[in-house]
Amino acid sequence: MPLHKGSPSSPAQPERRLALNPFFGEANPVGGMTEAPPHHQLPEGPLPPSSAYQLVHDELMLDGNSRLNLATFVTTWMEPQAGVLMAECRDKNMIDKDEYPRTAELERRCVAMLAQLWHAPDPATAVGCSTTGSSEACMLAGMALKRRWAKRNADRYPGSARPNLVMGVNVQVCWDKFCNFWEVEPRLVPMEGDRFHLDAETAAALCDENTIGVVAVLGSTFDGSYEPVAEICAALDALQERTGLDIPVHVDGASGAMIAPFLDEDLVWDFRLPRVSSINTSGHKYGLVYPGVGWALWRSPEELPEELVFRVNYLGGDMPTFALNFSRPGAQVVAQYYTFLRLGREGYRVVQQTSRDIARGLAERIEAMGDFRLLTRGNQLPVFAFTTAPDVTSFDVFDVSRRLREQGWLVPAYTFPANREDLSVLRVVCRNGFSADLATLFIEDLIRLLPELRRQPHPFTDDRSSATSFHH
């Protein structure tokens, strides 16, 4: 999450106090209320609930419309019934399994459903837990990989040996955080040419006796493409035959682990591959639940070292827990179970296929304009990336992003990482709730902007850092 300072960015300026609309300026218990409370310090007295609500509500009107946000992967629409269930459970502490045993049971059922969906050898023995999102789930998976490596190297650890983790430079920032927080060397495979993610041979070549694992991403946030999990596992199998090194694989399926099981059933990427030790996904992305909920699963108890699981009894009962957070609401877990129950396999297949169809259709229409070149086409994740055509010199992707924002559309423009910093792209994420009608409106707005963009003498976006809006 972003860090915030506790005071205004321009402290020399006097505090701006707004007069309240008389329609919702109810009498303050302390006296008459004629102006809004201060913004950066606690007010001296209470406000009536309706006034406090209206002040916050009005300020939030200036946020972007989440349904028009084509940058975010997170769910922006759920059925009203799901909202009611979440409201009924928002006061339940997910960690307090003794006090809320049915909520805990729904979490257990979700883990069992995912274990079956991802072809765990024995779904009854697969272990897993809910998290606040994929970032926490990745941290937990990384911790398990490091601890297993340390146990295998107990005679040398901690010593001069430094653990490392092999992954593509396109991984989500949570993996950089993991390596930083847990003192693991990140071995990043850069992009090369038209290869925008990890490849099997390069991954295997970077592994050594201090490698705790390889991260394969099923659905890159940069362009929506799947990394070749089966090929990576095969390369690591060959490495073990040559050297004896047994390197586990974690699949970061933040998005793809809730797409591939329904739309790419013949793609082998999950626990069917013996080298896949753990998998994570974001329930609040293509799991179709409001943020934030994620899931982390391990093939069997052997992949999750027992010493990482803590047991507490001061809330009543014996509660094994493996999480970075302790207290958190049970509402999102309940909403995940509701969605599993509501849609089933066929429902998920239809919803995800619709998103993919819209992404592919939108990509084709953008390509047909002639001003853009597609990098991906939305045929893996319902996500595609594109850049300006080679002969376009009057505008760039940052101009397009800025002009679309004027119409209410949030489309991120950003540069790729090493070794393709020269490539700047736009990315469109199609989610449930982004309908074919909205896609048509988006295309119409883009077409309407192009004549003005083509007439520009040159790209106008000088400060690209301020124009970039990359959202994982």
N, C-alpha and C positions, 0 to 999 in steps of 0.2 A: 504494500500500500504506500501511497505517497506520504512523505513527511511534511508536516505543516508547522509553521511558526505560530506562536500564540498571540501575536500582535499584528496590527495592520502592516502592510508592506511599506507604507509611507508614514511612519510614526509622527513626523513633523506636522502632518495635516490634522486639523481639528476633527474630532469625532462627528460624523454626519448623523444627525438625528432626524428622522422623518416624522411628519405629522401623521397621525392615524386617521384613517377613513372614519368619519363619524358613524357610519353604518355598523362598524364592528368595534367601536371604541366604548365598550361597556365600562361601567363604573368599577374602578379599582378599589379593592377592600381598604387600601391605605388612603385613598382620596381620589380626586378626579384624575383621569388619564388623558392627556392631550398630545403626547408624543410617544413614539416607539421607544422601547428600552435600548440601552447601549448594545453594540454588537460584540465588543471584545472584552466585556467584563460582566460579571453577574449583576442583574438589576437589583435594586434595593428591596423590592417587594414582589409579590406574585402578580401574575396576570390572570384574568379569566381564561378558562380553557379555550373558548371560541376565539378569543383575540390572539392567543398564542398560536393556535392552529392556523389562523388566517395569515399571520405574519410569515410563518414558515412556508405555508402553502404558496403564497404569492411569490416569495423569493425563488422557490423551486420551479416556478413556471419558466424561468430563464434557462433551465437545463434543456439539452437537446431532447427530441422525441426518441425514446428508446426503440420504437418500432422502425424508425428510419435510420437507425444506427447500423450501417453495414460494415462497421469495424469490429464490433464485439462478437465473440462466440457465445456469450451467455444467453440463456433463455430470457425472452422479453414478453412472453405471453403464456398464460396457463388458463385453464378453465376456471370459472367462478367457484365450482365445487372444491377445487384444489385450494383456492384462496381461503375458503371457509375452514377447511381442515387445518391449514397452516395457522390461521388465527386461533383455532381451538388449542393448538399445541405450542404456541410461541412461548408460553411460560414454563414448559417442561424442560428440565435440564437433561440433555442427552446422556451425560455421564452417570446420572443417578438411576442406574438400572434396577435397583431394588425398589425404589419408590415408583418408578414408571416401567413396570415389567413388560407391558404390552408394547410400548414404544421400542424397548430393547428387542422384543421379539420381531417386530417389523424390520428392524435393522438386520437381524440375523437372517430373516427370510430374503432380504435384498441381496445379502452376501451369497446365499445359496443359489439364488437365481442367476447372479452374475457368474458364479463358479460353473454352473451348467452352461450358460451362454458362451463362456470362453473355453469350454471343453477341458476343465480340470480333470485329471485322471480319475479322481474320486471326489465328486463335489461335496460329499459328506465330510471329508477330511480337509478340504481346502480352507484356509483361514483368511480372514479379511476384516475390514472395519470401515466405517464411514469416516469422512474427514470434512474439513471446511471447504475443500476444493482439491484440485489436482496438485496444487503447489505443496500443500501439506502431505498429500499422498506420495508425491515424489520424494519429499524429505524422508518419510518413513521407509520407503523402498531403498533409498540410498543408505540410510542408517543400517538397514538389515544387510545390505551388500558389504558395507565396510566391516561390520562386526563379524560376518562369516569369514571374510578375508583375514581379519585379525586372528581369529581362532585357528585358521589354517596355518598362520605364520606366527604362532605364539612364541616361538623361540627367538624371533627377530623383532617383534612388535611390542611396545613402541621402541624404536631404535633409529638407525639411520634410514631404514626403508620408509619411503613415503608412498601411501596408496594413491592410485590414479584411477580416473574414470574416463572411458573412451566414449565420445559422442560427436555428433555433427555440430558445426557452429550454428546451425539453425535451431537448436533446442530452445525451449522456453527459458526465460530468465531464472526460473526457480532452480534450475540445475546449476547455474552459476552461483546462486545463493548457497545451495547445498555444499558445493565444493569450497566456497569461502568459509561458511560457518563451521564445517566439519573437517577442515584442513585436508582436503583431497585435491590432488593435482588434476585440473581438467585438461584432458588431451582432446583438443577440438580438431575435427577434420574440416578444413575449409571448403567452400564452394569452388568449383572449377568449371569454367565454360558453361554448358547448359545443365550441369549436375548441381542441383541446389540443395542436396541433402547427403546423408551418410551413405557410403558405398561399402560393400562387404570386404573387399580386399584391403582397402585402406584402414578400415576398422581393425581387422585382424593384425595388420602390420604394426599397429601402435600398441598392441597388448604385450605385457611382460608379466613377470612373476608378482609384480606389485599392483596389477590391474584388478580392481574389485568387481568390475563388470563393464558391460557395454550397454548403452541406452539406445534403443531403436524407437523412433517416433512414428506412430501410426497416425499421420496427419500433421504435416508441418504447418506451423502458424504462419510461415512466410508465404507459402503458395498453395497449401492444401494437399500436397502430395504425400503418398505413403512411402515410408522407407522400406527397403526390401528385407523384412525381418527374417524370412526363411533363408535367404541368401547369406545374411549375416551369420545366422546360426550354423549354416553349412561351412562357412569359412572358419568359424571357431571350432567346429568339429575337426576340420582338417588340421588346424593349429594344434589341437590336443593330440592328434595322432602323431604329429611331428615332434612336439616338445613336451607333452604331458600336462601342459597348462589347461586347466579346466575353468573357463571364464563364463560366468552366468550372464544372461541377458535380461534386462528389464525393458518391458514395452511401455512407453509413455503413450497410452491411448486416450489422452485427455479428450479428444474429439472422436478419433477413428474407432475406438473400441465400442462406441455406440452407433457406428455406421456400418462397419464391415460385417458384423454378424448377421445383419438383416439384408444388406445389398450385395455383399461380396462373399457369399457363403463358401465358395470354392477357394478363396484366398486363405492360405495356412499361415497364421501369424501369431497364434495364441498358445495355450498350454498344450496343444497338439505337438508342438515342438519341444522336445525334452529339455532343451537348453533354456527355455523361457522360465525364469524363476518367479517373476512377479509382474503384475499388470496394474496400471491405475487408469481411472477415467474420471471425467467431471460429470456428475449427475446434473450440474447446472448448465452444461453445454448441450450436446446432442442427447443427453439423458432426459432433456425436456422439463427440467425443474428450475424454479427460480433460484438464484444464488443465495447461500453458497453451500454446496454439498459435493463431495467427491468420494471416491472409493479406491481402496488399495487391497489387492488380493495376492496371496502367495500360493504357489502350487500345493504345498503341504506344510505341516508344522515345522519340518526340517529346514525350510527356507527362512523361517522367522525365528531367530535365536530367542530362547525363552527368557534370557536375562534382560531383554528389551521390554518385556511385558511386566507392567506394575500392577500390584493388587492392593486395593485399599478397602477398608471396612468402616471408615468413620461416617459414611452416609448410610450405613446399614447394609448387611450382606457382604459377600465377597465379589469384588468387581475387578476382573482383569481388564487393563486398559493399555492400549498402545496408541498414543496420539501426542501431538505437540500441545494441543489445547486441552483444557480440562472441561470447564463449563461452556456449553454452547446449546442453542435451542434444538429441540427434537423436530421442529416443524418441517425442515427440509427433508429429513429422513422419512417422515410420514408422507410428505408429498411425493417422494421417489417411489415409495411402495404403492401409493395411489396410482401413479402413472403406469407402473408395471402392471398393476391389476386392471387398470382402465384400458390400456392399449393391447397388451399381449404381443406376441411375436408379429402377428399379421398387422396389427395397428401400427407398431413401430416401423414395419417394413413400408407401409403405405406413406406414413408421414415423412420418413427419410427419403423415400423415392421421389416424393413430390418436391422436397428441397433440392435434391440432385437434378431433377428435370428442370426446375426453374434456373438453377445455376448454369446448367449446360446451355439452355436456351438463351439466357442473358449473355453468356460468353460469346455465343455464335453471332448474336446481333451486334455486339460491340466490335467483334472482328470484322463484320461486314461493312462497318462504317469506313474502313480504310485508314483511319487515323491512329489505330492502335494495333499492337502485336501481343497476342496471348502467350503467356508462359505456361499456364495450366488452364484446363477447360472445365473444371468442376466435376470431373468424372471419377474422382476418388472422394475426398471430402466435398460437400456442396460449397466449395470455396474456389475462387480462381483469382489469379494475379495477371495483370497486363501492364504494358508500358507503351509509350508512344512509338509509332512507326519510325523507321530510320530516317525517312525523308521529312518528318515533321520537325520544324525548327522554330516555329512561332510560339509554341507553348510547351510546357512539360507537365509531368504528372502532378506536381505541386500546384500549378495553376488550375488544373482540373479539379483537384481536391478542394481548393479554396472556393472556386466558383460553385461547385455542387453544395458546399456548406451553406451558401447564400440561399439555396432552395430548400434547406432543411436536411439534406442528405449528409451523413457522416461517412466518408470513404477515406480510409487512411492512405497516405502517400509516404513512402519511406525508402531508404536505400538498403540494399542487401549487405550482409556482413562479408568478411574476408572469404575468398579473394575476389568478390564481385561487388565491391563498394561503388563501382562505376555504374551499376544498374539500379535505377530508381523505378519503383512500380506503384501501382494502385492495387488494392485487394478488396474483393467483394465477398462477404460471408452471407450465405443464404441460410436462414433458420426457419423453423416452424413459426408461422405468423407473418413471414415475408411472402406474400401471395403473388400469384401471377399478375394480378391487377397492379400491385405495388411495383412489381418489376417493370411493367409497361410504363407506369408513370415515371420511374427512374430513367428508362431509356428516352422517353419523350423530353425530360428535362436535360439530359445529356446532349441530345440532338439539338435542342434549342440553344445550348451554350456554344456549340462548336463554331458557328459562323463568326462570333466575336473572338473566340480564341484563335481562329485561323488568321484573323486580321491583325493580331498583335505583331509588333515589329520583332519581338523577342520574348522569351519567358520572363514574367514579371516577378516571380517569387525569388527574391534575393536571400531572405533569411529562411533557409530550408528547415532549420531546427524548429522554428515556430510553426512552419506549415505542416510538419510531420505529425501524424496522429496514429502511431502504431499501437494497436491494442491486441494483446494476446487473448 
